[in-house]
Amino acid sequence: MEFPRDLKYTKEHEWVREEDDNTVVVGITDYAQDSLGDVVYVELPQEGGTVTKNEPFGVVESVKAVSDLYSPVTGTVVEVNDAIIDSPEVINEDPYGDAWMIKVELSNPEELDDLLTAEEYQKYIEEEK
């Protein structure tokens, strides 16, 4: 199980990578994709739409379950990874790379302070088991 140290995490198993100019990249964690099993479908918001911290922004469906995706931040969706809509299995293969989901321009950068570090997320996962 991977927990890249350059990312921040949520208890709902999303990750956030800060980019330049007030923008973040959002995806689901290795733990989430592993728990879901083979991902067969993903639904993401449209570019230009808004997302709200702790509110659903999409859906991921696997052979085991359908799960909401929760936004770790509030802001405007500036890019959507259309490639994973056509090839959702990439979420299982590369959750921290090619399987990023959306890029968000932050409305409130201070929200990043509420997210978990890699160490805190790893501890949270161990306590959940």
Secondary structure as GFF3:
##gff-version 3
##sequence-region A 1 129
A	DSSP	beta_strand	8	9	.	.	.	ID=ss1
A	DSSP	beta_strand	14	18	.	.	.	ID=ss2
A	DSSP	beta_strand	23	28	.	.	.	ID=ss3
A	DSSP	alpha_helix	30	36	.	.	.	ID=ss4
A	DSSP	beta_strand	39	43	.	.	.	ID=ss5
A	DSSP	beta_strand	50	51	.	.	.	ID=ss6
A	DSSP	beta_strand	56	62	.	.	.	ID=ss7
A	DSSP	beta_strand	66	70	.	.	.	ID=ss8
A	DSSP	beta_strand	75	80	.	.	.	ID=ss9
A	DSSP	alpha_helix	82	86	.	.	.	ID=ss10
A	DSSP	alpha_helix	90	93	.	.	.	ID=ss11
A	DSSP	beta_strand	102	106	.	.	.	ID=ss12
A	DSSP	three_ten_helix	109	114	.	.	.	ID=ss13
A	DSSP	alpha_helix	118	128	.	.	.	ID=ss14
###
